[in-house]
Amino acid sequence: MNASEVVTSPSRNTKTAATDANHFILTFENNRHASELFGQFDQNLKLLEQRLAIQASARGNSVSITGELMATNQARRALDFLYAKIQSGGSVEASDVEGAIRMAVAADDQLSLPTLERKSKLTMAQISTRKKTIVARTPTQDAYMRALERSELVFGVGPAGTGKTYLAVAQAAQLLERGAVDRIILSRPAVEAGERLGFLPGDLKEKVDPYLRPLYDALYDMMPGDKVERAITAGVIEIAPLAFMRGRTLANAAVILDEAQNTTSMQMKMFLTRLGENARMIITGDPSQVDLPRGVTSGLVEALRILQGVEGVSFVRFKDVDVVRHPLVGRIVKAYDAQYTQQTESEQAG
């Protein structure tokens, strides 16, 4: 590949000047946007340097990038995407830079994602509500968000911190705002508390609130607080423990079952068969974090096996590399996964 191909401008609002195959200069037309792109004290460029092993030096509204051919192209695609985000009114945080880098690297790893154009620009899946727009930060998140858009039943499984529950609630809020569904139903098994709901103080809402707090938090991120409260009061948003789903048909609704690894086989079958007309069902969980009594099969683990190949069902599996919380969380998950795998292999051998 010659230098002219490497430095072809990826954006109408970005000018690129070539010096050699592994060194080019990007010039952004809007000085204020360029300053926001580079970050305070050029912190976003420093992050690019650390992750891609390149050199990035800013001067005014231009940035000079030097390094290996593949890495410099990845940096260019990431910067172009982030600049476009700023132009459209968005902001750029360190997590956004991390996400753009992951997606740019994924393009060169030839991942089978229709959202990536190799050697060109990044187009990441998005979920938009009136309050917030969420952009995929990892290739798996991108695949998950697109599965949520096209499939009636989606399983999102993997470790904590990968965004599987947060994105599920965001998709539900988006569908409600579009008028694609009439209500949102949020559910979670309460088995991890080791207590029966009937023995907990308060009314039903007060009993189940502690179990469903992560779902509430995500809802308040997606929708104004007063609208969430009104929707809950009107029954447009329904919070219900899994045990209360029996006998119901859930139609015209976005239905989310969180922490599904703690369902039994019978509970999972019961929940799956609640799916009604014009409904979307999203099931999230981490098969490595089952809190059921020893010897009880996880309904999630069983469903992942039984439903493979069933038309209309999508499976998206997150890994430790998809953790989008603090980088240390990803390393913690990886360490625990290694221990879990070793223990499983030892039990099978014994």
N, C-alpha and C positions, 0 to 999 in steps of 0.2 A: 504494500500500500504506500503511495507516495504522500508527500506532505500536504498537497492540496486537498486530498481526500480526508486527511485527518482533521484539517482545520476548517472544513466547510461549515459555515455559520448555521447553527441549529435553530435560530430564531430571527424573525424580522427585526426584533428590537435589540439584537446583539450583533456586534461586529467582531470579526476574528482576523487577526493579523498573524502571518506565519513567520517563523524564523528558522526552525528546523523540525524534523519529524517528531521529536519528543518535546518540543517547546513551542507554545503558542500564547498569544495574548487575547483575552476576551475583553471587549469594551461594551459596556452597557449604557444605553442612551440616557436613562434617568439617573442622575447622580444620587438622589435621595433613596431610590430603590436599590441602587448598587451598594450604598452604605449599609442599608438594612440587610442586604444579602450577605455581605462580608461579615456582619456581626460586630458587636462592640469589641474594640481592640482586635478586630479580625479573627474573633474566636471561631467563626464558622469555617474560615479558611484553614485555621490551625487543625480543626477536626478532620477536614479533608486530607491534610498532610499526614496526620497520624494514621488514619484508616487506609489510605491508598499509597502511602510511602512516596509522596510527591512533594514538590516545593511549590507553594502558592504565595505570591507576593503582590499585594494590592498597591495601586498608586492612583489616587483619584477614583475615577469610575472604571478603571481597568484592572485586570488581574493577570499576572504572568504565571503560567503553569508549566512546570518542567518535571519530567520523570519518564518512566517506562511508557511505551506507546499505549498499551491497553489501559493503564491506570490514568493517564492524562485524558483519554477519551471518556473514561468513566467520570472523572471530575467535571469535564465539560457538560456531559449529559445531566449530572446532578445539579450543577449550577444553573443550567438553562431551565430545568424544571422548577427549581426554587424561585428563580427570578420571575417566571410566569405566575407562580403562586402569589408573589408579592404584588405583581401588576393587577391581579384580579381582586385585590383587597385583603388577601390573607397575610398572616404573619409567619415568620420562620424562627422556630426554636431549635435547640440542639437536637431534640428528638426528630424533628423534620429533616435535618441534615443527615442524621443517622439513617433514616428511612430512605432518603434519596440515594444515599451511597449503596445501601443494600440492594435496592432495585437496579441500580446501574451495574453493579457487580453481577447480579443475577442474569442480566441480559447477556453478558459475556460468558456466563456459565452455560448458556444455551438452554435455560429452563423453558419448559413448554408452556409458556404463558402468552396468551394472545395479546396481552396488554403491553408487551415490550417489543420495540422495534430495534433490533441490534444495530449499533453504530449510528443510530439516529437520535431520537428523543424518547423520554420516558412518558408514558401515559398510565397513571395509577388509578385504580378503582376508587370511587368516592361515595360516601353516604352523606346526604345533605338534609338538614332540618332547618327550621326558621332560625334556630339559635346557634347552630354549629355545623360546620362541614368537616368531615373526617376523611383523611387521605390514607390509603394503605401505606404501611411503613415497612412491610416485609413482603416477599413474594407469596408467602402462604396467606397473609392477610388479604392480599390482592385476590388470590384464588377464592378465599372464603367469602369476600364481599360480593364477588361475581356469582358464586353459588347461591348466596342469599337472594340475589336478584332473580335468578332464573328457576330455582327449584322450590317445590312445595314442601319438601322435607329435607333439612340439612343437619348433619351431625358435625359439630366442631369439637374435636377432642385434642387434648394436649395439656401441657403444664400451665401453672398459674403465670399470669403476667404477659400472656400472648395476645390478649385483647378479645378472646373468643366470646365472652359474655357481654362485654362492653359494645362490641360491634353488633351482636345480636339485638340488643336493646335499641341501638341506633337505627338498625334496619326496621325494627318494629315501629319506632317513632316516625320514621320516614314514610312508611306505608300508611300509617294513620293520618298523617298530614296530607298525603296525596289523595286520601279518600279511597285507597285501594282496599282497606279493611275498616270495619266499624269499631273495633276495639282491640285492646292489647291484654293478653292474659299472661301473667308471670307466675311461675310455679317452681317449687324446690322441695325436695324431700327434707324432712327435719331429723333424720336419723342421726346426723353427726352430733346432735346435742345430747344424745343418750337419755332423752326424757320424752314422755308423751305430752302432746300439746294440752290435753285436758288438765294436767296437773300444773300448768304454768298460769301465773296470775293475769288478769285482764280479759278483755273481750277478744274475739277472733283476730282482729287486726293487730292488737297489742301482742298477742301470742306469736304471730308469724312474722312480725316486723323484723326481729333480730336476724332471722334466717334469710330474709329477702333484702337486707340492707344494700348489698352490692348492686342489686337490680334497681332499687330506688335511686342510688347515687348516680347510676348511668342515666336514668330517666331525667333527673334534674339537670344533668349536663346537656341533654338533648332538647328539653322543653322548658319554657319559663315555669318557675315554681308554682305560681298561682294557677296556671293551666293544668299542671300535674295534679294539684289538690282538687280542682273542680272535676277533672276527669275521673279521679278515684271516687269522689263522692257520687258522681253520676253513673258509675259502673262502666265507664268507657275504658278505664284502666282497672283491671281486676287483679288483686293479689290473692293467690290461693295456694295452700299447701297441696302437695300431690294427692294426698288421701281424699281430698274433696272433689277430685275430678271424676270419680267413678259414676257411670250412668249418664254422663253429659255428652252432648255433641257440640263441638266447638266449630261453628261456622262463621264466615266473614270476620275472621280474627287472625291476629299475629300471636302465636302461642309459643312461649319460651319455657323450656324445662332446663333449669340450671343445676349443677352438681349432680348430673344424672348417673354418675358412677355409684351413687348411693341408693339407686332404685333396685328392687328385686326383679327377677324375671317377670313375675306376674304384674307388678306395678308398671314396668316398661311396656308390656303388651297392652295393658289397659290404657295407658296414656296415648300410645301410638294410634290406637283404634278410636280415639276421640276426634280425630281429624274430620272436619266437615267440609261442606262446599265453600269454595273461595277462601280457604284458610291456608296460612303458612305456619309451619311448625319448625322450630329451631331447638335442637337438643345439644347442650354443651356439658362437658365433664372431663375429668382426668382419670383414666383407668388405673393409674398408679397410686391414686389417693382414695382407695375404697375404704369406707368406715363401717361396712356391714359386718355382722358377726362372722367369725371363721366358719368356712364351709358353705356360706350363702353366696350364690353366684350373682355377680353384678349384672343387672339388666342392661346396662350400657355395653359392657363387654360382650354379652350374648347377642345384642341387637347388631353390633358392628359385624359380627360373624354371619348372622342369619340373613341380614338385609343386603349383603353384598350382591350387586348385580340386579337389584330390584329397580325397575324403571321409575324415574321421578325422585329417587333418593340420591343425595350427594353427600360424600364424606370428605372432610378436610382435616388433615392431621397436622397439628402444630408440633414443633420440636423446641429444644432449648435455644436454638439459634434464633427463634422467632420471639423470644421474650423482649418486650419493649419497655419494661420498667428499668430500674437501675441496672447497669451492666453486671453488677455483682449477682443480681437475681438469676441471670442466665447461667452463671458459673455454679451457683448453688443448685439449681435444677439439674444441671449436667452431672454434678457430683452425686446427687441423690439417685438419678436415673442409673448411673453406673453401679451403685450399690444395690439397687432394686434388681437390675439385670443379673448381677452376680449371685444374689440370694435366690432368685428364681431358678437359675441354672443349677445351683447347688441342691435345691429341693427336688428338682426333676432328676438329678443324677442319683440322689439318695433314695 
